[in-house]
Amino acid sequence: MISSLLIDFDWNTALIRFSVNTVFIGMMILIITRHMILRRFSFTFLMISLIVFFLCFTLKNFDLNLGMALGLFAIFGIIRYRTDPIPIKEMTYLFLVIGVSVVNALANKKISYAELLFANFIIVFITFGMERLWLLKHESRKMILYEKIELIVPDKKELLLDDLKAR
């Protein structure tokens, strides 16, 4: 019984696709974490990628392929509204990580490894191009917790600026 379960599982395909997924997700995380503020999401991106990959890969033998992929996106969309707000750019990267993992896990035997590598390379190349080359103006943010609510009105703008400069 146990030996038939081990034999039926395609270890080579799982290992190759997992390696491809991990390499390209790692490359995207390196692109993403260029900015210090985004480093806090590295662990999240990697773990979600691994979970989505293995979930899709192990469940792909069922007749749910496209429906399952869309369901995963819906689940993560719902999670988006049930957690602390994540900026749009980070949500885009999260969607990208999930998408790449789903593609790598659900690719069937009709898709060669060369085509899979090409698709992953194009995604990473475009991400790199958009992040580092084309969008030269990188956004920077700083979250400020400010307790003097009475100064956060247009009439007291000067007092607010003076207080912020003093801090």
PyMOL commands that set and color helices and strands:
alter all, ss='L'
color gray80, all
select helices_A, chain A and resi 2-8+11-32+36-59+65-82+88-106+113-134+149-151+154-166
alter helices_A, ss='H'
color red, helices_A
deselect
rebuild
show_as cartoon
